[in-house]
């Protein structure tokens, strides 16, 4: 008598804690593994997860979930990480570092769960020309004259964008950073700024 056993292979899913602890030091030179572990321990103790980093500044882990984390790396930079699922059920890491220099500008990268860099398209128009970005990220209100709209668009210089990952879904929002202007000028520009939402489809981010 021959007995057949049904074998089911289950792919283990990693968590944000796993990838945070295994992150190579060169990606965050001022937060080596010991400091990253300390942040997790403070989070578990329900104490503010805050450490003195290797640049003599303060780094704070603001949010940590199973698949997401957000940190204020310093006074002028933030980091968000999101675990995404691909069409073949494998996972990858979306890495968004934002630097305020002086306005917010984001860098988006992808890694596998072993922190090997992945050369895949983000689907985001971050590499487009300044004019193309302005066209995508601004909209003329119906009651605004074309001349005034163009005048306000010219005030957005340099053209920079920042990206905000959602902690709750596989989505993100991309928005223009408003340059250093007077409060009145910033208020005037705000009505023409358009944020764009993107959703992960298993291969890339798609606008929706």
C-alpha positions in Angstrom: 0.0 0.0 0.0 1.3 3.4 -1.0 0.4 6.4 1.0 0.6 9.8 -0.7 1.1 12.9 1.4 0.0 16.3 0.2 2.9 18.7 0.7 2.0 22.4 0.9 4.8 24.9 0.7 4.1 28.1 2.7 6.2 31.1 2.0 7.2 32.8 5.2 6.2 36.4 5.4 8.6 38.8 7.0 7.6 41.7 9.1 8.8 45.3 9.4 10.6 44.4 12.6 12.6 41.8 10.6 13.6 44.2 7.8 14.3 47.0 10.2 16.8 44.9 12.2 18.4 43.4 9.1 18.9 46.7 7.2 22.5 47.2 6.1 24.3 50.0 8.0 25.3 51.8 4.9 21.7 52.7 4.1 21.5 54.6 7.4 25.1 55.2 8.5 24.1 57.2 11.6 21.7 54.5 12.9 23.7 51.2 13.1 22.1 47.9 14.1 22.5 48.4 17.8 20.7 51.8 17.6 17.9 50.3 15.4 17.5 47.5 17.9 17.3 50.0 20.8 14.5 51.8 19.0 12.5 48.5 18.8 13.2 47.8 22.5 12.0 51.2 23.5 8.9 50.8 21.4 8.1 47.5 23.0 8.5 49.1 26.5 6.0 51.7 25.4 8.7 54.4 26.0 9.2 57.1 23.4 11.5 55.3 20.8 14.2 58.0 20.6 17.9 57.6 20.4 21.0 59.8 20.0 22.3 59.0 16.5 25.9 58.9 15.3 25.7 62.4 14.0 24.9 63.7 17.5 21.3 64.3 16.5 18.1 62.7 17.6 16.2 60.0 15.7 12.6 59.0 16.6 10.6 56.0 15.5 7.1 57.6 15.2 5.2 54.6 13.9 5.8 50.9 13.7 3.3 48.3 12.4 3.6 44.8 10.9 4.4 46.3 7.4 5.2 49.9 7.9 7.5 52.3 9.9 8.0 56.0 9.9 11.0 57.8 11.5 12.2 61.3 12.0 15.9 60.6 11.3 16.9 64.1 12.1 15.5 67.6 12.2 15.8 67.7 8.4 15.1 64.2 7.2 12.5 61.4 7.5 12.3 57.7 6.5 9.3 55.6 5.8 9.4 51.9 4.9 6.5 49.8 3.6 6.4 46.0 2.9 4.5 45.4 -0.4 3.4 42.2 -1.9 4.2 41.4 -5.5 2.1 39.6 -8.1 4.0 36.4 -7.4 3.2 36.7 -3.6 6.8 37.6 -2.7 7.5 40.7 -0.7 9.6 43.8 -1.3 10.5 46.9 0.6 9.5 50.4 -0.5 12.1 52.8 0.9 11.2 56.5 1.0 13.7 59.0 2.3 12.7 62.6 2.4 15.1 65.5 3.0 14.2 69.1 3.8 16.8 71.1 2.0 15.1 73.4 2.6 11.9 72.1 1.1 10.9 68.4 1.2 12.2 66.2 -1.6 11.8 62.4 -1.6 13.9 59.6 -2.9 12.0 56.3 -3.6 13.9 53.0 -3.8 12.9 49.3 -3.8 14.7 46.3 -2.1 13.9 42.7 -1.7 13.5 41.4 1.9 17.2 40.6 2.0 18.0 44.2 1.2 19.2 43.6 -2.3 18.4 46.6 -4.5 15.7 46.1 -7.1 15.8 47.9 -10.4 12.0 48.2 -11.0 10.0 51.2 -12.1 8.3 53.1 -9.3 5.5 54.4 -11.5 6.0 57.8 -9.9 6.9 60.9 -12.1 9.8 61.9 -9.8 12.3 61.9 -12.7 10.2 64.0 -15.1 11.3 67.5 -16.1 10.4 70.5 -14.0 7.8 71.6 -16.5 6.3 68.1 -16.8 6.0 67.9 -13.0 4.3 71.3 -12.8 1.8 70.2 -15.4 0.9 67.0 -13.5 1.0 68.5 -10.0 -1.0 71.8 -10.6 -4.5 72.5 -11.7 -6.2 75.8 -12.6 -9.3 76.6 -10.6 -12.3 77.3 -12.7 -12.6 80.9 -11.4 -8.9 81.7 -12.0 -7.7 83.6 -15.0 -5.0 81.8 -17.1 -2.6 84.7 -16.7 -2.9 84.5 -12.9 -2.5 80.7 -13.0 0.7 81.0 -15.0 2.0 83.7 -12.6 1.5 81.4 -9.6 3.1 78.4 -11.4 6.2 80.4 -12.0 6.5 81.1 -8.3 7.0 77.3 -7.7 10.8 77.3 -8.2 12.6 75.0 -7.7 10.2 72.2 -8.5 10.4 69.5 -5.9 8.0 66.7 -4.8 7.6 64.7 -1.6 6.1 61.3 -1.2 4.0 60.0 1.8 3.4 56.3 2.2 0.2 55.2 3.8 0.6 53.2 7.1 -2.7 51.4 6.5 -2.8 50.5 2.8 -0.5 49.9 -0.2 -0.9 53.4 -1.4 1.0 56.7 -1.3 0.4 60.4 -2.0 2.8 62.6 -4.0 2.7 66.3 -3.6 4.6 69.4 -4.7 6.7 71.1 -2.1 6.0 74.8 -1.9 9.2 76.9 -2.0 10.2 79.5 0.6 7.8 82.3 0.0 5.8 84.8 2.1 2.8 83.5 4.0 0.5 85.3 1.5 2.3 83.9 -1.5 2.0 80.4 -0.1 -1.7 80.9 0.6 -2.1 82.1 -3.0 -0.3 79.1 -4.5 -2.1 76.5 -2.4 -5.4 76.4 -4.5 -3.4 75.3 -7.6 -1.5 72.5 -5.9 -2.8 69.0 -6.8 -1.7 65.9 -4.9 -1.8 62.6 -6.8 -2.6 59.3 -5.2 -1.0 56.0 -6.3 -1.8 52.4 -5.5 0.5 49.4 -5.6 -0.8 46.9 -8.2 1.7 44.1 -7.5 4.3 45.4 -10.0 4.4 49.2 -9.6 2.5 52.2 -8.3 -0.4 53.3 -10.5 -2.2 56.6 -10.3 -5.9 56.3 -9.2 
